Amino acid sequence: MRRRSFALAALLPALGRAEETAMGSHGMAVFGGREGLYASHLPMFHAPHDSQLVFRFHIADAAADRALRDTLAREPRLWTFDPEAFDLLRLAPGHVKPLREFKARFFEGHFERGGKPQAGEQQVVVDEVLLFRRLRAAPREAATGSYRLIGKGDEWFAFKRIDRRPDFDHILRLDSPQVRGEVAVAIQGLSRPSGAVQTAFKARGLTEIYFETEDLR
C-alpha cells in the first residue's frame, strides 16, 4: 500500500467559506520517449488522491530531460516521481491558480516498491493537462472500459479511464496503432485486457508499462 498524505480544506476568510483542496504528496507514473514525457497520477478512491490526472511535461534541466527521454525510448518501462507536496486540484483545467511547475525526485521503477532513486531533485514543468477527472468512490460495475491513445511520431501510449470500483490503472506503449482517439475494450473483472487493447487499436505489438489493482479496490 502506498504512503499517502493528508489534506482537506483551506479557509478563505475573504469569502467566508471553505474552499476544497487536495494537498498531499502525489506520486506519479512516468512514461514516454523522445517525442514527449507524460505523468499519470497514482490515484485512490479517497481524498486527496481521488482524481485521475495525465499530463505532458518536461524537465527544466535540458540534459536531464534529454537523458530521461532517451532512456524511455530505448526501454519503455515504469519510472515514477515523488514530488513535493502540492494541491492536486491546481492541475484541474480552469483553476484560478494553476500549477505550472514543482520539484520531484525521479525513480527508475516504483518509488515505494524498490525503485532506484535518481540523483537530486528535478524541476518538473507542466506543458499540457490531457485528462483530469474526479473519481467516484461508490461501487460500480461495467463490462467495457475506455482507453485513450496519446503520443506522436513513432511513440504511442494508451491508458484506461478509471470509471468503476473496483478498477485498475493501466498504461501501455503500442507499436504502430492504426486507430486514434478512444476505444471501448471488453473488461472481465480485474483481469489484464492487454490483448484486447492491442486489437482495438489495431497495433502491431505492445509493451505493458503499468498495471495496478490494489490501490483502486
N, C-alpha and C positions, 0 to 999 in steps of 0.2 A: 504494500500500500504506500503510495507516495506521501512524502511530507507535504502538509498543506497548512496554509496560514489563515489567519483571521480576516475579518472585515465586515463592517456592516454599514453604518450610515454616518454621514457627517452633517452637522447642523449648520445651516446658513442663516445667521442672525438677521441679515437684511431682509430675507424672505419670511422668516419666522416659521420655517417648516424644515423637515428632514429631507435631504437630497440623497438618493441612493448612490452608493459607491461599491466598488469591488476591489478594495485594496488587498494586496497579497503578493506572494512570490509565485508568479505564473510561469511554470516550466513549459517549454515549447519543443516540439519535434521540429527538426531542421532537415530540409531536403532540397534538391535542385541540382544545378550543374553550371556549366559555363554561360548558359543563356539566362540564368536567373537563380536567386536564392529565395526560398519560401520557409515560413514558420507556421506551425499549426499548434494552437494552444492545446495542452493535455487536459481535457475537461473532466468534470464530475457533475453529478446532479445536485450538488449543494453549493450555496454561496461560500466564497466569492468566485468559484470556478465553474459556475453553471452557464457558460457561454461557449459556443463553438466559434473559433476565430481562425482564419487563414489569411496571411498577408505576405506580400513580396517585400524583401528588404535588401539592404546591402550593409557591409561593414565599413565604417568610416575610414579605417586604415586600409589603404588600397592594396598593400601587399598581403595582408591577412585575408581580405576579400577575395583576391585572385587565388590564393592558396586553397581556400575552402572550396571555391568553385571548381578548381582543377581536381581536387581530391574527390568530390562528389561525382564529377563527370567520369572519372576513372573507375570508381567503385560506388555505385548507388546503394547506400545503406543508411541506417539510422544514425543521425547525430542529434544532439539536443543542446539547448542552453538554459541556464538557470539565471534569470535576471534579477536585478534589484527590485525591491517591492514597488509596485505602481498600481494605479487604478485601471483595471482591465476595461472598464466602460469608456475610458477615454479613447479607445480604439474603435468605438462604435461610430458609424457614419453620422455626421451631423452633431457630434458632441461639441459643446460650446468651448471646450478647452482640449482640442485633440492632442494626443501624444505623438510627437514626431520622432523621438529617439530616446534610448535608455541604455544603460550598461548591462552587460551579461557575461557570464563565464560559459564558454563553449566546452562540450564534451563529445568525444567520439564514443557513440553508444548512448545509453540512457543515463542521465546524470544521477539518478538514485538507484540504479541497478548495475553498478560495477563499471559505469562508463569511465573512459580515460579523460581526465581534465586536461585542457589545453592551457598553455602559459598565459597568465594575465587575463584581465577583463577587456572586452571589446565594446565599442560604441555601435549599437545597432540602430540603423536609420530606417524608419518605416517609409516605404515607397508607395505602396498601394494596398489597401484593405480589400481583399477579394471576397470574404464572407464573414459576417458577424451575425450571429443569431442566438437568442437566449434559449436555453433548454428547458423543457417541461419535465418536472420530476414525477408526474403521475404515471403509473404503469400503462403501457400501450403496446399492442402487438401489430405487426404488419407483415405481409407476405412478400413485399418488394421493397427495395431500398434505392435511393437516388445517388448516383456517383457523378461527380463533376470533373471534367478534364481541364487542366491548366498547363501552360507551358508555351514553348515556341521552338522553331527550328527543328532539331532532331531530339529535343528533350521534352517529354510529355509525362504528366503525372495525373493520377486520378485519386480523389478522396471521397469518402462517403459522408453524406449529410447525416448527422445524428438526429434521429427523428422518432425514436421509440425507447421504451425502457423495459427490460434491459437492452443494451445495444453494444456496438463495438466501434472503435476508432480504427480506420483502415486507410492506409496510404500506399500507393503502388506507383512504380515507374512502368510505363507502357512503351513498347517498341513499335513505332510506325502505326499509330492508331489511325483508322480511316474515318472514324466518326468523331465529331466535335460536340462541345456543349455538355449536356447532361443526359444520362441514360438511366432507365429503370432496370434493376437487376433482381432476379428472384433470390430471396433470402430464406434460409432454413435455420431458424433459431439463431445461435451464435456461431454457426459454422462459417469457416472462411469461404467466401464466394469468389475467390481469385479467378478461377477458370471462367466463371460466368461473366466477370467484369471484362476479361480479355476478349471473350466472344462478343459482348455487347458493343465494345469499341472497335471491333474488328482489328485488333492489334496482332502483330506477329509474335510477340512474346511479352513477358513481364518480369519485373523484379519486385518482390514484396519488401517494402521499407518498414512498415509499422502495422502491427495488429494488436489491439488491446481490448480486453473484455472486462477485467476485474474492476477498473475504475468507473465502469458505466453500468453496474448492476442495479 
